[in-house]
């Protein structure tokens, strides 16, 4: 389908308005227009409305198939990935996940173990069409001395295939040990990472947040928070993070994940929080698959009553950058998943109603997370940009999101890649006690 040559033209491709900002064409109600894509020397030489120029005899007619830019996955945990077979969640709850992961980390997370599972995860993401990925790294002592060197090696190994970012992950209570946390912040800065914590409604939350912001400012780091991953209406750490950003005058990028409790709170509280989030310039990422799995799981085995996701529509209406991402993969926090951002977008469309209209929601897995991660040129298709894109079979949203599209064609630097997924059997020896 895609020529294995340095230069070629794909005609009759279906491109989306929100992901091809330079395309002048007539777009349909779903945001699509038919266009021709010229590729030369690993770059997009040009994009034009279909039929505007005569196609060369050797051009490939895509027949209206959808072409999207490669995905950007801004919230993952590939250091935890694939431990489910040896340490499953005993009851499907958040605390079950936290305790199981902690026990497995203490017993099994050697450098070799983490490296092999991370590489397996990255090979999966690459085969599905992900170009950039941010992973959180459990950084409670002494794990930070193991996982960060592994991450740095993995980042170099994968450079040019997946742009890999790392964010430390500790509970906010860990900030109370100022000397240790300051060393961690210095370690993250040395690795050119992102400073991250999980916030809870502890009595000294505001004081601890101030110190997190102070360290981020000192080292010039962006921030990435896990916040309010609960249905408890009293969980308002998202608002506290926004307030801390404002009173500290923070100018870096801040990404906040989950924010589930916001969907349970009274409208006046929600409006106050969203106003502060917008003013502070925060970006929000929802993790629809993991939150659907964990939230509102009931000990009496009755049916869950809510979806676990946050208020992305209301946020977007205020100009708040919003994204969706993979989160956990085959670990105690989520038993499933394969770092396939098409699956994430498909599930998000159903759970969060990213349709009627589709509008520019496709940016939530491409251009928006790319902006949060400071990745210029990622997540869009434009003349002069890298020829990194995915050719699907689907010719409309209903076709694209109804099937796994396991036969998609992933193009990197103008050439189709080998999309062979790693075999789970590769990890079998890591699952033996």
Legacy VTK file of the C-alpha trace (Angstrom):
# vtk DataFile Version 3.0
C-alpha trace
ASCII
DATASET POLYDATA
POINTS 433 float
0.000 0.000 0.000
2.751 2.494 0.942
5.685 2.382 -1.492
9.048 1.423 -0.020
10.753 4.311 -1.778
12.071 7.696 -0.782
9.477 9.671 -2.730
5.842 8.933 -3.541
2.335 10.362 -3.547
-0.727 9.050 -1.713
-3.965 10.272 -3.246
-7.563 10.252 -2.083
-6.591 10.163 1.614
-9.187 11.240 4.173
-7.666 13.871 6.488
-9.202 15.629 9.483
-9.385 19.410 9.691
-8.170 19.581 13.303
-4.996 17.623 12.483
-4.056 19.246 9.142
-4.039 22.977 9.921
-2.539 23.987 6.578
-4.978 22.129 4.360
-7.299 24.312 2.288
-10.243 22.105 1.348
-13.972 21.583 1.792
-14.499 19.560 4.943
-17.592 17.474 5.628
-19.689 17.486 8.798
-17.295 15.016 10.458
-14.327 17.283 9.731
-12.882 15.209 6.887
-11.678 16.205 3.448
-10.102 14.147 0.682
-6.507 15.124 0.054
-3.266 14.058 -1.600
-0.041 13.650 0.368
3.385 13.946 -1.246
6.283 12.313 0.632
9.974 12.870 -0.075
13.062 11.935 1.939
11.159 11.163 5.123
9.218 14.429 5.074
5.772 15.505 3.942
6.596 17.466 0.800
3.053 18.741 0.419
-0.637 18.261 1.202
-3.334 19.477 -1.138
-7.044 18.938 -1.664
-7.647 15.819 -3.734
-7.736 16.450 -7.457
-6.174 19.886 -7.295
-3.108 18.570 -9.115
-2.859 15.694 -11.560
-1.534 12.583 -9.808
1.508 10.842 -11.252
0.989 7.421 -12.795
2.653 5.657 -9.857
0.570 7.415 -7.183
-1.224 5.171 -4.667
-4.983 5.732 -4.442
-6.062 5.201 -0.806
-9.726 5.115 -1.762
-10.797 7.509 0.985
-9.039 5.744 3.843
-8.416 7.817 6.970
-4.850 8.984 7.593
-3.981 10.339 11.046
-0.719 11.623 12.505
1.073 9.247 14.840
-0.247 9.245 18.396
1.071 10.981 21.513
0.442 9.093 24.775
1.029 11.527 27.642
0.199 9.402 30.714
1.448 5.831 31.083
3.151 3.577 33.645
5.399 1.301 31.633
7.562 0.554 34.695
4.522 -1.266 36.133
3.434 -2.825 32.864
2.651 -6.532 32.495
3.088 -7.619 36.128
-0.528 -8.838 36.319
0.292 -12.544 35.790
2.516 -12.564 38.880
0.651 -9.952 40.973
-3.012 -9.469 40.049
-5.381 -7.111 41.802
-7.165 -9.267 44.409
-10.476 -7.383 44.313
-10.343 -4.821 41.477
-10.217 -1.834 43.835
-7.814 1.096 43.927
-6.380 0.015 47.287
-6.034 -3.536 46.007
-4.014 -2.162 43.094
-1.868 0.073 45.299
-0.999 -2.697 47.744
-0.346 -5.334 45.076
1.910 -3.017 43.100
3.839 -1.964 46.184
4.475 -5.573 47.153
5.604 -6.496 43.648
7.867 -3.462 43.399
9.619 -4.264 46.660
10.106 -7.918 45.749
10.756 -7.941 41.996
11.650 -4.599 40.392
15.319 -5.102 39.567
16.899 -3.135 36.740
16.597 -6.133 34.401
12.962 -6.749 35.291
11.979 -3.103 34.748
13.988 -2.815 31.530
12.495 -5.895 29.914
8.932 -4.919 30.720
9.469 -1.326 29.593
10.967 -2.453 26.287
8.061 -4.856 25.726
5.634 -1.980 26.318
7.455 0.365 23.963
7.523 -2.217 21.186
3.754 -2.545 21.544
3.174 1.207 21.500
5.459 1.649 18.482
3.685 -1.071 16.508
0.315 0.585 17.191
1.527 3.972 15.917
2.649 5.938 18.976
5.410 8.454 18.313
5.818 9.971 21.795
5.079 8.674 25.267
5.400 9.960 28.825
5.748 7.372 31.541
5.506 7.835 35.274
8.246 6.097 37.223
7.589 4.859 40.750
10.273 6.744 42.680
9.810 5.761 46.313
13.160 4.886 47.866
15.135 2.897 46.829
13.320 2.364 43.498
14.363 5.733 42.107
17.985 4.561 42.063
16.957 1.573 39.928
14.294 2.851 37.562
15.697 6.228 36.511
18.950 4.832 35.061
16.884 2.198 33.242
14.645 4.937 31.870
17.598 6.999 30.631
19.056 3.995 28.818
15.664 3.143 27.331
15.165 6.712 26.137
18.431 6.594 24.212
17.710 3.127 22.828
14.336 4.272 21.498
15.375 7.718 20.293
14.084 8.279 16.763
11.280 5.752 17.192
9.476 6.916 20.347
10.214 10.224 22.059
10.228 9.070 25.678
9.634 11.331 28.691
9.778 10.377 32.361
7.952 11.800 35.382
8.715 10.734 38.939
5.817 9.340 40.944
5.511 9.484 44.720
2.680 10.166 47.134
2.479 13.777 48.300
3.337 12.627 51.829
6.831 11.803 50.550
7.484 15.537 50.148
7.539 15.858 53.943
11.059 14.449 53.865
12.428 17.628 52.337
16.042 16.501 51.997
15.075 13.285 50.219
12.528 14.979 47.968
14.997 17.709 47.039
17.499 15.026 46.032
14.797 13.365 43.943
13.991 16.658 42.209
17.684 17.107 41.449
17.832 13.544 40.091
14.805 14.180 37.853
16.345 17.409 36.589
19.585 15.597 35.751
17.544 13.124 33.697
15.667 15.985 31.974
12.450 14.597 33.394
9.211 15.961 34.819
8.470 16.414 38.517
5.384 14.444 39.542
3.449 13.552 42.679
0.131 11.982 43.638
-1.998 14.384 45.680
-4.324 13.409 48.504
-6.371 15.556 50.872
-3.763 15.537 53.644
-3.896 18.341 56.245
-0.647 19.929 55.018
-1.441 19.637 51.289
-0.996 23.341 50.549
2.373 23.476 52.300
3.569 20.364 50.482
2.388 21.701 47.124
4.305 24.915 47.739
7.488 22.898 48.184
6.815 20.871 45.030
6.370 24.086 43.057
9.490 25.599 44.641
11.599 22.650 43.521
10.109 22.734 40.034
10.922 26.444 39.755
14.437 25.901 41.139
15.273 23.206 38.600
13.210 24.519 35.674
10.943 21.458 35.605
7.429 20.959 34.291
4.919 19.321 36.638
2.675 16.267 36.317
0.142 15.378 39.020
-2.175 12.484 39.758
-5.192 14.050 41.470
-8.534 13.029 42.959
-8.671 9.482 41.597
-11.736 8.796 43.723
-15.483 9.411 43.898
-15.102 11.264 47.206
-16.657 14.709 46.726
-14.326 16.076 49.417
-11.307 15.392 47.179
-10.485 18.839 45.775
-6.746 18.643 45.210
-7.193 19.739 41.575
-8.382 23.098 42.863
-5.501 23.193 45.347
-3.000 22.552 42.554
-4.484 25.372 40.473
-4.367 27.738 43.448
-0.757 26.768 44.176
0.196 27.406 40.556
-1.360 30.868 40.728
0.134 32.010 44.016
3.563 30.631 43.090
3.466 32.340 39.704
4.455 29.076 38.027
5.232 29.470 34.316
6.006 25.869 33.323
3.611 23.296 31.915
1.364 21.457 34.358
-0.517 18.275 33.465
-3.032 16.848 35.930
-4.395 13.339 35.513
-7.649 11.633 36.574
-9.597 14.363 38.482
-12.466 11.879 38.853
-14.115 13.404 41.928
-14.833 16.625 40.048
-17.673 14.853 38.220
-19.357 14.135 41.575
-19.170 17.615 43.076
-21.886 20.315 43.212
-22.033 22.624 40.210
-20.892 25.758 42.063
-17.784 23.951 43.333
-17.098 22.635 39.850
-17.357 26.087 38.292
-14.991 27.578 40.859
-12.433 24.832 40.258
-12.625 25.065 36.474
-12.221 28.845 36.545
-9.039 28.462 38.593
-7.728 25.627 36.409
-8.229 27.765 33.293
-6.631 30.821 34.876
-3.633 28.797 36.047
-3.128 27.296 32.586
-3.347 23.667 33.671
-3.868 20.847 31.174
-5.949 17.792 32.081
-5.663 14.177 30.974
-8.451 11.679 31.532
-7.654 7.962 31.636
-10.993 6.478 30.603
-10.125 2.776 30.528
-8.332 2.579 33.876
-10.879 4.786 35.630
-13.748 2.747 34.214
-12.044 -0.346 35.634
-11.299 0.970 39.141
-13.916 3.582 39.972
-17.161 2.649 41.707
-16.155 -1.007 42.028
-18.386 -2.375 44.775
-17.587 -4.885 47.490
-21.119 -6.305 47.266
-20.617 -6.953 43.514
-23.451 -4.654 42.526
-23.324 -2.722 39.265
-21.203 0.475 39.112
-23.266 3.644 38.726
-20.828 6.076 37.080
-18.105 6.084 34.446
-15.211 7.429 36.508
-14.115 10.078 34.006
-13.743 13.798 34.591
-15.506 16.763 32.996
-13.560 17.114 29.754
-16.365 18.836 27.826
-16.740 21.551 30.456
-12.968 21.982 30.612
-12.559 22.227 26.877
-15.339 24.822 26.706
-13.177 27.019 28.964
-10.125 26.624 26.773
-8.423 24.156 29.092
-6.194 21.752 27.096
-7.570 18.217 27.495
-6.217 14.826 26.500
-6.873 11.124 27.000
-4.154 8.505 27.444
-3.450 4.823 28.069
-2.502 4.886 31.772
-1.745 1.396 33.130
-1.291 -1.759 31.064
-1.802 -5.295 32.415
-0.929 -4.418 35.992
-3.003 -4.276 39.203
-4.438 -0.859 38.285
-5.780 -2.091 34.921
-5.794 -5.728 33.874
-5.991 -5.031 30.141
-4.728 -2.678 27.436
-1.829 -2.686 24.991
-0.770 0.982 24.701
-2.907 1.273 21.585
-4.065 4.855 21.376
-6.699 4.003 18.807
-8.289 1.771 21.438
-8.032 4.628 23.944
-9.699 7.055 21.541
-12.369 4.511 20.623
-13.202 3.929 24.304
-13.053 7.649 25.082
-15.483 8.391 22.261
-17.994 5.965 23.776
-17.435 6.806 27.443
-16.963 10.571 27.142
-19.137 11.174 24.055
-16.464 12.507 21.703
-19.056 12.682 18.945
-22.164 14.611 17.860
-20.053 16.482 16.831
-16.590 14.968 16.627
-15.281 18.545 16.261
-11.577 18.673 17.204
-11.577 15.858 19.769
-8.981 13.872 17.740
-6.472 16.411 19.038
-6.854 14.778 22.470
-4.572 11.915 21.387
-2.295 13.917 19.088
-1.714 17.665 19.014
-2.878 18.559 22.538
-0.652 16.102 24.438
2.187 17.017 22.075
1.834 20.625 23.178
1.789 19.668 26.854
4.948 17.615 26.306
6.625 20.460 24.355
6.984 18.357 21.208
6.936 20.762 18.281
5.636 19.274 15.055
4.168 16.174 16.687
0.478 15.329 16.413
-0.317 17.115 13.153
0.228 16.614 9.421
1.811 19.529 7.593
4.063 20.267 4.658
7.649 20.226 5.822
6.874 18.006 8.791
8.043 14.473 9.382
6.217 11.807 7.368
4.981 10.019 10.485
1.381 8.912 10.051
-1.023 5.974 10.177
-3.105 4.685 7.262
-6.303 2.982 8.401
-8.894 0.902 6.560
-11.768 2.971 7.923
-13.180 5.738 5.738
-15.375 7.360 8.395
-15.460 7.596 12.172
-17.996 4.800 12.429
-15.791 2.509 10.343
-12.580 3.517 12.102
-13.939 3.118 15.628
-15.888 -0.092 15.059
-12.936 -2.409 14.446
-9.499 -2.864 16.031
-7.799 -1.827 12.766
-5.126 -4.416 13.477
-4.016 -4.185 9.841
-3.312 -0.449 9.976
-0.143 0.777 8.257
2.216 2.806 10.450
4.553 5.057 8.502
7.665 6.542 10.105
10.028 8.833 8.211
8.059 7.983 5.072
8.374 4.202 5.276
6.001 1.553 6.597
7.388 -0.112 9.712
7.288 -3.763 10.734
4.237 -3.898 13.011
4.942 -7.280 14.590
3.733 -7.154 18.203
5.888 -8.755 20.898
4.735 -12.145 22.167
3.584 -12.298 25.789
5.592 -15.512 26.093
8.736 -13.362 26.104
7.843 -12.318 29.642
7.055 -15.767 31.012
10.316 -16.196 32.889
9.723 -12.877 34.689
6.424 -14.195 36.027
7.965 -17.209 37.829
8.550 -16.886 41.558
LINES 1 434
433 0 1 2 3 4 5 6 7 8 9 10 11 12 13 14 15 16 17 18 19 20 21 22 23 24 25 26 27 28 29 30 31 32 33 34 35 36 37 38 39 40 41 42 43 44 45 46 47 48 49 50 51 52 53 54 55 56 57 58 59 60 61 62 63 64 65 66 67 68 69 70 71 72 73 74 75 76 77 78 79 80 81 82 83 84 85 86 87 88 89 90 91 92 93 94 95 96 97 98 99 100 101 102 103 104 105 106 107 108 109 110 111 112 113 114 115 116 117 118 119 120 121 122 123 124 125 126 127 128 129 130 131 132 133 134 135 136 137 138 139 140 141 142 143 144 145 146 147 148 149 150 151 152 153 154 155 156 157 158 159 160 161 162 163 164 165 166 167 168 169 170 171 172 173 174 175 176 177 178 179 180 181 182 183 184 185 186 187 188 189 190 191 192 193 194 195 196 197 198 199 200 201 202 203 204 205 206 207 208 209 210 211 212 213 214 215 216 217 218 219 220 221 222 223 224 225 226 227 228 229 230 231 232 233 234 235 236 237 238 239 240 241 242 243 244 245 246 247 248 249 250 251 252 253 254 255 256 257 258 259 260 261 262 263 264 265 266 267 268 269 270 271 272 273 274 275 276 277 278 279 280 281 282 283 284 285 286 287 288 289 290 291 292 293 294 295 296 297 298 299 300 301 302 303 304 305 306 307 308 309 310 311 312 313 314 315 316 317 318 319 320 321 322 323 324 325 326 327 328 329 330 331 332 333 334 335 336 337 338 339 340 341 342 343 344 345 346 347 348 349 350 351 352 353 354 355 356 357 358 359 360 361 362 363 364 365 366 367 368 369 370 371 372 373 374 375 376 377 378 379 380 381 382 383 384 385 386 387 388 389 390 391 392 393 394 395 396 397 398 399 400 401 402 403 404 405 406 407 408 409 410 411 412 413 414 415 416 417 418 419 420 421 422 423 424 425 426 427 428 429 430 431 432
